[in-house]
Amino acid sequence: MTNAESFLDYSSRSRTLQNMLNFGTQLVSDFDLAESMTLGMIPLLRTEGILLNRASVWSRPSPSLTQSSSPSQQRSKEENIWRVHAYLDSMKLCRFCRKQCGSAAGACTGTMDRSFVHIPASFVAPPIPADWKPPLG
């Protein structure tokens, strides 16, 4: 495991190697996998250079993904609520039922839609007004 690699990536790669080696019969047990992760690779894996090279190619992210991804910033709960409301308003959707029902704010008689709202990465929410307060509840 390198310093630049997360433990989750490392353990996923190890589990993938175990599954590839155990395709026909079980050659690597869970204990051997754990031992190889903590003490180094067992001789069976050392002799599988071709397999390791292929697996390392699969585990590397493509350059386009690493360059295009922006550092994810954590938003507060209020900022997330404002972003969802601003997006729904820009799409002319009701904040309650998420349809174009035409009801005034807070007067919708439809069923509340609590499903996930996919907001495109290109959407930029306007600044939060100073007097804005998130809805209660």
N, C-alpha and C positions, 0 to 999 in steps of 0.2 A: 504494500500500500504506500503510495507516495503522499507527500504533504499536501499536494494539490487535489487529491482524490478524497471524496467523502467516504465515510465508513459504509454508508448505504450502497454506494456504487461498488465499493470493493466487495462487500458481502454478496451483492447481486451477481457480480462477475464470478465469484467463487462458486455460488450455487449453480450458475449456468454451466461452468466447467464440470461440476459434479454430475449434473444431469446429462451432459454430453458423454462423459465417460461411462455412466451407468446405463447407457442406452439398451444394451442387450442383457447384461448381467450386472449385479451390483459389485463394482470394483472399489468404490470410495464410499465409506459409511459417513454418517453425520459426525461421528467422533473424529474420523480422519480429516474431514473438512474443517472442523473446528481447530484441530491440531495444526493443520497446515496454515490456517489463517493466523494463528498465534506464534507458531514456532518456525514457520517457513514451509515451503512446498515439499510434499512427500516425493520419494523417488519416482513413483508412477507418473506424477505430473511433470517432473523434470524431464522425463524422456519424451514427453509429448510436445516438443517444441513447435511443431506445425500447428497443432491445435491451439496452443497458447497464443501464437501469433495471430491466428484467425480471430480468436476471442477478443484480443486486445484491439483489433481493428473494429470489431463490432461495438465495443464499449466506448470508443472515442466519439464524442459529438462531432458532427460535421462542422466545418469552419463557418458556414453560413448561419448556423444556429447560434454559435457563440458570439458572432459579431453583431447579429441583429438583436439579440436579447439585451434589453436594458435592465439595469439593476432594479429589482422590484423594491418599491418603497412601501412601507407599512403605513396604512391610513388609519385614522381613528374611526370609531364607530360612526360618529357624526359626519365625518368626511365621506364615508361610504354611503350613508343614507342620502346625503346631499348629491353625490354623484349619480346614484340610481334615480332619484327624483328628477334631476336635471336631464338625464338621458330620456326618461319616460316623457317628460315635458317636451323635449325636442322632437320626439317621435309622435307627439300629440296623442299619447296613451294615458288612460286614467291611472293614477298611482295606486288605486285600490284593486280594480279588477284587471288592469293592464290591457284593456281593450279600448277602442275608440267609442266609448259609450256616450260621450257628450255631457256627462253629469258635471255639476260644479264641484269644486274641491271639497271633499268631506261629505258629499251628498249622494254618492253612488249607492245604488241598491243591489248591485250585482254581488257575486260571491268573491271573497278575497282570494287573490291569486298569490300564493307564497312561493311560487317556483323561482328558480334561479334566473336572474336577468343577465343575459350575455351582453356586455358592453364592449364594443370594438375598441381595440387599443388606440385607434386614431381619435376616439372621442375625447375632447377636452372640456371638462366641466367649467362653467363660469365660476368666478370667485364667490365664496359664501357671503351673503349679506350679513352685516353686523348684527341686525335684529332678528336673524333667522334662528329658530329653535327646532330641534328634531321632534317628530311626533312622539307623544307619550305612549308607552305600552310596548 
